């Protein structure tokens, strides 16, 4: 039984490589067959060589470090405030009536639409970039925390009242554990949104270091391999951070299960 499970898991992991391999082969075919200019669609080999060169340059790692720092600060600010705001609206019908209409109105504004206003308020500094990322991270975790809290089964709440749980104990022992899957989903979405808006924040609000700066520099020089390596770097970093959050979610969920058993 265990051997079958291992084989099944191995097949599932291998199947996830099928699409990237096919995409790589199609890319190689288009570039080598001359269906597109090599200046517009460089070969995978040329992109790989560019990436190898970048790995020997300190600037590349400074770009990654700057972008990671912006994303993490913005994500932490946006996700923490979004979690608290979603929890507040989920717990209080009064808070929902007061804040929900304004929240749902403001979140319809595209993220890029905030950039001119924030730049006019705070200038071309680091603060506007972090604020944009924070706003991007704020919405998903707010919505998912709110939905998670409101989706707690009524039976759980009735059981808590039978045991005489106070407000704090109710939130800690019943509401948060029940809403945890939705909250984790919100964190994952918030992280994805943070990475998505990072490029816009670094390109529209010019900065000395950042992966967005590398992509912008590649565009200005019409250096397509440099642009593609920047895009791939963002994708890989975002993928790794998403995996970290998912593993953290599994650890928390496992701890919750153990706690319930004891």
Secondary structure as a PSIPRED ss2 file (coil, helix, strand):
# PSIPRED VFORMAT (PSIPRED V4.0)

   1 X C   1.000  0.000  0.000
   2 X H   0.000  1.000  0.000
   3 X H   0.000  1.000  0.000
   4 X H   0.000  1.000  0.000
   5 X H   0.000  1.000  0.000
   6 X H   0.000  1.000  0.000
   7 X H   0.000  1.000  0.000
   8 X H   0.000  1.000  0.000
   9 X H   0.000  1.000  0.000
  10 X H   0.000  1.000  0.000
  11 X H   0.000  1.000  0.000
  12 X H   0.000  1.000  0.000
  13 X H   0.000  1.000  0.000
  14 X H   0.000  1.000  0.000
  15 X H   0.000  1.000  0.000
  16 X C   1.000  0.000  0.000
  17 X C   1.000  0.000  0.000
  18 X H   0.000  1.000  0.000
  19 X H   0.000  1.000  0.000
  20 X H   0.000  1.000  0.000
  21 X H   0.000  1.000  0.000
  22 X H   0.000  1.000  0.000
  23 X H   0.000  1.000  0.000
  24 X H   0.000  1.000  0.000
  25 X H   0.000  1.000  0.000
  26 X H   0.000  1.000  0.000
  27 X H   0.000  1.000  0.000
  28 X H   0.000  1.000  0.000
  29 X H   0.000  1.000  0.000
  30 X H   0.000  1.000  0.000
  31 X H   0.000  1.000  0.000
  32 X H   0.000  1.000  0.000
  33 X H   0.000  1.000  0.000
  34 X C   1.000  0.000  0.000
  35 X C   1.000  0.000  0.000
  36 X C   1.000  0.000  0.000
  37 X C   1.000  0.000  0.000
  38 X C   1.000  0.000  0.000
  39 X C   1.000  0.000  0.000
  40 X C   1.000  0.000  0.000
  41 X C   1.000  0.000  0.000
  42 X C   1.000  0.000  0.000
  43 X C   1.000  0.000  0.000
  44 X H   0.000  1.000  0.000
  45 X H   0.000  1.000  0.000
  46 X H   0.000  1.000  0.000
  47 X H   0.000  1.000  0.000
  48 X H   0.000  1.000  0.000
  49 X H   0.000  1.000  0.000
  50 X H   0.000  1.000  0.000
  51 X H   0.000  1.000  0.000
  52 X H   0.000  1.000  0.000
  53 X H   0.000  1.000  0.000
  54 X H   0.000  1.000  0.000
  55 X C   1.000  0.000  0.000
  56 X C   1.000  0.000  0.000
  57 X C   1.000  0.000  0.000
  58 X H   0.000  1.000  0.000
  59 X H   0.000  1.000  0.000
  60 X H   0.000  1.000  0.000
  61 X H   0.000  1.000  0.000
  62 X H   0.000  1.000  0.000
  63 X H   0.000  1.000  0.000
  64 X H   0.000  1.000  0.000
  65 X H   0.000  1.000  0.000
  66 X H   0.000  1.000  0.000
  67 X H   0.000  1.000  0.000
  68 X H   0.000  1.000  0.000
  69 X H   0.000  1.000  0.000
  70 X H   0.000  1.000  0.000
  71 X H   0.000  1.000  0.000
  72 X H   0.000  1.000  0.000
  73 X H   0.000  1.000  0.000
  74 X H   0.000  1.000  0.000
  75 X H   0.000  1.000  0.000
  76 X H   0.000  1.000  0.000
  77 X H   0.000  1.000  0.000
  78 X H   0.000  1.000  0.000
  79 X H   0.000  1.000  0.000
  80 X H   0.000  1.000  0.000
  81 X H   0.000  1.000  0.000
  82 X H   0.000  1.000  0.000
  83 X H   0.000  1.000  0.000
  84 X H   0.000  1.000  0.000
  85 X H   0.000  1.000  0.000
  86 X H   0.000  1.000  0.000
  87 X H   0.000  1.000  0.000
  88 X H   0.000  1.000  0.000
  89 X H   0.000  1.000  0.000
  90 X H   0.000  1.000  0.000
  91 X H   0.000  1.000  0.000
  92 X C   1.000  0.000  0.000
  93 X H   0.000  1.000  0.000
  94 X H   0.000  1.000  0.000
  95 X H   0.000  1.000  0.000
  96 X H   0.000  1.000  0.000
  97 X H   0.000  1.000  0.000
  98 X H   0.000  1.000  0.000
  99 X H   0.000  1.000  0.000
 100 X H   0.000  1.000  0.000
 101 X H   0.000  1.000  0.000
 102 X H   0.000  1.000  0.000
 103 X H   0.000  1.000  0.000
 104 X H   0.000  1.000  0.000
 105 X H   0.000  1.000  0.000
 106 X H   0.000  1.000  0.000
 107 X C   1.000  0.000  0.000
 108 X C   1.000  0.000  0.000
 109 X C   1.000  0.000  0.000
 110 X C   1.000  0.000  0.000
 111 X H   0.000  1.000  0.000
 112 X H   0.000  1.000  0.000
 113 X H   0.000  1.000  0.000
 114 X H   0.000  1.000  0.000
 115 X H   0.000  1.000  0.000
 116 X H   0.000  1.000  0.000
 117 X H   0.000  1.000  0.000
 118 X H   0.000  1.000  0.000
 119 X H   0.000  1.000  0.000
 120 X H   0.000  1.000  0.000
 121 X H   0.000  1.000  0.000
 122 X H   0.000  1.000  0.000
 123 X C   1.000  0.000  0.000
 124 X C   1.000  0.000  0.000
 125 X C   1.000  0.000  0.000
 126 X H   0.000  1.000  0.000
 127 X H   0.000  1.000  0.000
 128 X H   0.000  1.000  0.000
 129 X H   0.000  1.000  0.000
 130 X H   0.000  1.000  0.000
 131 X H   0.000  1.000  0.000
 132 X H   0.000  1.000  0.000
 133 X H   0.000  1.000  0.000
 134 X H   0.000  1.000  0.000
 135 X H   0.000  1.000  0.000
 136 X H   0.000  1.000  0.000
 137 X H   0.000  1.000  0.000
 138 X H   0.000  1.000  0.000
 139 X H   0.000  1.000  0.000
 140 X H   0.000  1.000  0.000
 141 X H   0.000  1.000  0.000
 142 X H   0.000  1.000  0.000
 143 X H   0.000  1.000  0.000
 144 X H   0.000  1.000  0.000
 145 X H   0.000  1.000  0.000
 146 X H   0.000  1.000  0.000
 147 X H   0.000  1.000  0.000
 148 X H   0.000  1.000  0.000
 149 X H   0.000  1.000  0.000
 150 X H   0.000  1.000  0.000
 151 X C   1.000  0.000  0.000
 152 X C   1.000  0.000  0.000
 153 X C   1.000  0.000  0.000
 154 X H   0.000  1.000  0.000
 155 X H   0.000  1.000  0.000
 156 X H   0.000  1.000  0.000
 157 X H   0.000  1.000  0.000
 158 X H   0.000  1.000  0.000
 159 X H   0.000  1.000  0.000
 160 X H   0.000  1.000  0.000
 161 X H   0.000  1.000  0.000
 162 X H   0.000  1.000  0.000
 163 X C   1.000  0.000  0.000
 164 X C   1.000  0.000  0.000
 165 X C   1.000  0.000  0.000
 166 X C   1.000  0.000  0.000
 167 X H   0.000  1.000  0.000
 168 X H   0.000  1.000  0.000
 169 X H   0.000  1.000  0.000
 170 X H   0.000  1.000  0.000
 171 X H   0.000  1.000  0.000
 172 X H   0.000  1.000  0.000
 173 X H   0.000  1.000  0.000
 174 X H   0.000  1.000  0.000
 175 X H   0.000  1.000  0.000
 176 X H   0.000  1.000  0.000
 177 X H   0.000  1.000  0.000
 178 X H   0.000  1.000  0.000
 179 X H   0.000  1.000  0.000
 180 X H   0.000  1.000  0.000
 181 X H   0.000  1.000  0.000
 182 X H   0.000  1.000  0.000
 183 X H   0.000  1.000  0.000
 184 X H   0.000  1.000  0.000
 185 X H   0.000  1.000  0.000
 186 X H   0.000  1.000  0.000
 187 X H   0.000  1.000  0.000
 188 X H   0.000  1.000  0.000
 189 X H   0.000  1.000  0.000
 190 X H   0.000  1.000  0.000
 191 X H   0.000  1.000  0.000
 192 X H   0.000  1.000  0.000
 193 X H   0.000  1.000  0.000
 194 X H   0.000  1.000  0.000
 195 X H   0.000  1.000  0.000
 196 X H   0.000  1.000  0.000
 197 X H   0.000  1.000  0.000
 198 X H   0.000  1.000  0.000
 199 X H   0.000  1.000  0.000
 200 X H   0.000  1.000  0.000
 201 X H   0.000  1.000  0.000
 202 X H   0.000  1.000  0.000
 203 X H   0.000  1.000  0.000
 204 X H   0.000  1.000  0.000
 205 X C   1.000  0.000  0.000
 206 X C   1.000  0.000  0.000
 207 X C   1.000  0.000  0.000
 208 X C   1.000  0.000  0.000
 209 X C   1.000  0.000  0.000
 210 X C   1.000  0.000  0.000
 211 X H   0.000  1.000  0.000
 212 X H   0.000  1.000  0.000
 213 X H   0.000  1.000  0.000
 214 X H   0.000  1.000  0.000
 215 X H   0.000  1.000  0.000
 216 X H   0.000  1.000  0.000
 217 X H   0.000  1.000  0.000
 218 X H   0.000  1.000  0.000
 219 X H   0.000  1.000  0.000
 220 X H   0.000  1.000  0.000
 221 X C   1.000  0.000  0.000
 222 X C   1.000  0.000  0.000
 223 X C   1.000  0.000  0.000
 224 X H   0.000  1.000  0.000
 225 X H   0.000  1.000  0.000
 226 X H   0.000  1.000  0.000
 227 X H   0.000  1.000  0.000
 228 X H   0.000  1.000  0.000
 229 X H   0.000  1.000  0.000
 230 X H   0.000  1.000  0.000
 231 X H   0.000  1.000  0.000
 232 X H   0.000  1.000  0.000
 233 X H   0.000  1.000  0.000
 234 X H   0.000  1.000  0.000
 235 X H   0.000  1.000  0.000
 236 X H   0.000  1.000  0.000
 237 X H   0.000  1.000  0.000
 238 X H   0.000  1.000  0.000
 239 X H   0.000  1.000  0.000
 240 X H   0.000  1.000  0.000
 241 X H   0.000  1.000  0.000
 242 X H   0.000  1.000  0.000
 243 X H   0.000  1.000  0.000
 244 X H   0.000  1.000  0.000
 245 X H   0.000  1.000  0.000
 246 X H   0.000  1.000  0.000
 247 X H   0.000  1.000  0.000
 248 X H   0.000  1.000  0.000
 249 X H   0.000  1.000  0.000
 250 X H   0.000  1.000  0.000
 251 X H   0.000  1.000  0.000
 252 X H   0.000  1.000  0.000
 253 X H   0.000  1.000  0.000
 254 X H   0.000  1.000  0.000
 255 X H   0.000  1.000  0.000
 256 X H   0.000  1.000  0.000
 257 X H   0.000  1.000  0.000
 258 X H   0.000  1.000  0.000
 259 X H   0.000  1.000  0.000
 260 X H   0.000  1.000  0.000
 261 X H   0.000  1.000  0.000
 262 X C   1.000  0.000  0.000
